[in-house]
């Protein structure tokens, strides 16, 4: 696994000539929008900025930093990075105000809370979840929680689901795209997803580099290529192991505009037409399974990236994300302001979809 580096159209068809035309049309439209001044491209609905909800927003409890630093040294990534070391609640709230965020849903970033030991994983999950709950209590109306689970410890994860969702009333749970050499569709994780499905939970995924691939190319940070590819691996794992079809009551959110999913979705669908279990894993087709997922905009507010995402899924499946503190909220907001979106699309991405997906945030 690798740690963060210092930098971190409403159509459902994904193959064929029609899809290619849709992609080219979206690229042209969004490329032109990217050249507009922010004020001209924004087309914000009244009050949109003040209601923006960040679904990809990280926090660093002080007691989490020591094991995080120790893991970094063991894994060859050195000590804490500045965004981790310098994060505070006061700075977090200031950044939210500067970026026009009404609320942020808190999650732990790469590498998560699993450092190889089950007892420590359970302790870290509880410590971080309780800290997030304190932030939400002390700053009412500003924070939600994607609770940490000590995966791949299945028993510990099931216990933490009960505590996080029943006692803390977390808005959902946050997972990593892989755990060592296992991806979320692995049968090992089936009891966890069965319970989350029973509870109709929201499940958010943050990427990392799996054991195989974090140091493949010296000088190339894993976050640049392996993170988006591991998001695609997680999606493919859940798809081809039948999890999306089996757990219909889970709402799934994937980071960074789905990583490489929008670019590879057509290839995945075309290359899977002859699977004998296709009707079982994707009853309505692979396109339908992939386009019902949710994707955040964190570090993805670039014209080509958003063109691909908007040509792949309707705007109803996109939620705002910032990846703070690795990136500022404002640079994500400014990037989206330069993309040509309708007022309705912008409102949906800024807060409407998040409120629909996480109705507790409106309370």
Secondary structure as the mmCIF struct_conf table of DSSP 4:
data_model
#
loop_
_struct_conf.conf_type_id
_struct_conf.id
_struct_conf.beg_label_comp_id
_struct_conf.beg_label_asym_id
_struct_conf.beg_label_seq_id
_struct_conf.end_label_comp_id
_struct_conf.end_label_asym_id
_struct_conf.end_label_seq_id
HELX_LH_PP_P HELX_LH_PP_P1 UNK A 3 UNK A 5
TURN_TY1_P TURN_TY1_P1 UNK A 6 UNK A 7
BEND BEND1 UNK A 15 UNK A 15
HELX_RH_AL_P HELX_RH_AL_P1 UNK A 16 UNK A 34
TURN_TY1_P TURN_TY1_P2 UNK A 35 UNK A 35
BEND BEND2 UNK A 36 UNK A 36
HELX_RH_AL_P HELX_RH_AL_P2 UNK A 38 UNK A 42
HELX_LH_PP_P HELX_LH_PP_P2 UNK A 44 UNK A 45
TURN_TY1_P TURN_TY1_P3 UNK A 46 UNK A 48
HELX_RH_3T_P HELX_RH_3T_P1 UNK A 49 UNK A 51
STRN STRN1 UNK A 52 UNK A 58
HELX_RH_AL_P HELX_RH_AL_P3 UNK A 62 UNK A 74
TURN_TY1_P TURN_TY1_P4 UNK A 75 UNK A 76
BEND BEND3 UNK A 79 UNK A 79
HELX_RH_AL_P HELX_RH_AL_P4 UNK A 82 UNK A 86
HELX_RH_AL_P HELX_RH_AL_P5 UNK A 89 UNK A 98
TURN_TY1_P TURN_TY1_P5 UNK A 99 UNK A 100
STRN STRN2 UNK A 101 UNK A 107
TURN_TY1_P TURN_TY1_P6 UNK A 110 UNK A 113
BEND BEND4 UNK A 115 UNK A 116
HELX_RH_AL_P HELX_RH_AL_P6 UNK A 118 UNK A 138
TURN_TY1_P TURN_TY1_P7 UNK A 139 UNK A 142
STRN STRN3 UNK A 143 UNK A 148
TURN_TY1_P TURN_TY1_P8 UNK A 151 UNK A 152
HELX_RH_AL_P HELX_RH_AL_P7 UNK A 154 UNK A 162
HELX_RH_PI_P HELX_RH_PI_P1 UNK A 163 UNK A 167
BEND BEND5 UNK A 168 UNK A 168
BEND BEND6 UNK A 171 UNK A 171
STRN STRN4 UNK A 172 UNK A 176
BEND BEND7 UNK A 177 UNK A 177
STRN STRN5 UNK A 178 UNK A 179
TURN_TY1_P TURN_TY1_P9 UNK A 180 UNK A 181
STRN STRN6 UNK A 182 UNK A 183
TURN_TY1_P TURN_TY1_P10 UNK A 184 UNK A 185
BEND BEND8 UNK A 186 UNK A 186
HELX_RH_3T_P HELX_RH_3T_P2 UNK A 187 UNK A 189
HELX_RH_AL_P HELX_RH_AL_P8 UNK A 190 UNK A 198
TURN_TY1_P TURN_TY1_P11 UNK A 199 UNK A 200
STRN STRN7 UNK A 202 UNK A 206
TURN_TY1_P TURN_TY1_P12 UNK A 211 UNK A 215
BEND BEND9 UNK A 216 UNK A 217
TURN_TY1_P TURN_TY1_P13 UNK A 218 UNK A 219
BEND BEND10 UNK A 220 UNK A 220
HELX_RH_AL_P HELX_RH_AL_P9 UNK A 222 UNK A 240
TURN_TY1_P TURN_TY1_P14 UNK A 241 UNK A 242
HELX_RH_AL_P HELX_RH_AL_P10 UNK A 243 UNK A 246
TURN_TY1_P TURN_TY1_P15 UNK A 248 UNK A 249
STRN STRN8 UNK A 251 UNK A 254
BEND BEND11 UNK A 255 UNK A 255
HELX_RH_3T_P HELX_RH_3T_P3 UNK A 256 UNK A 258
TURN_TY1_P TURN_TY1_P16 UNK A 259 UNK A 260
HELX_RH_AL_P HELX_RH_AL_P11 UNK A 261 UNK A 270
TURN_TY1_P TURN_TY1_P17 UNK A 271 UNK A 274
TURN_TY1_P TURN_TY1_P18 UNK A 276 UNK A 277
HELX_RH_AL_P HELX_RH_AL_P12 UNK A 278 UNK A 281
TURN_TY1_P TURN_TY1_P19 UNK A 283 UNK A 284
HELX_RH_AL_P HELX_RH_AL_P13 UNK A 286 UNK A 291
TURN_TY1_P TURN_TY1_P20 UNK A 292 UNK A 292
BEND BEND12 UNK A 293 UNK A 293
STRN STRN9 UNK A 294 UNK A 296
TURN_TY1_P TURN_TY1_P21 UNK A 298 UNK A 299
BEND BEND13 UNK A 302 UNK A 302
HELX_RH_AL_P HELX_RH_AL_P14 UNK A 303 UNK A 312
BEND BEND14 UNK A 313 UNK A 313
HELX_RH_3T_P HELX_RH_3T_P4 UNK A 315 UNK A 317
STRN STRN10 UNK A 318 UNK A 319
STRN STRN11 UNK A 324 UNK A 324
TURN_TY1_P TURN_TY1_P22 UNK A 325 UNK A 326
BEND BEND15 UNK A 327 UNK A 327
HELX_RH_AL_P HELX_RH_AL_P15 UNK A 329 UNK A 337
TURN_TY1_P TURN_TY1_P23 UNK A 338 UNK A 338
BEND BEND16 UNK A 339 UNK A 339
HELX_RH_AL_P HELX_RH_AL_P16 UNK A 343 UNK A 347
HELX_RH_PI_P HELX_RH_PI_P2 UNK A 348 UNK A 352
HELX_RH_AL_P HELX_RH_AL_P17 UNK A 353 UNK A 357
HELX_RH_3T_P HELX_RH_3T_P5 UNK A 359 UNK A 362
#
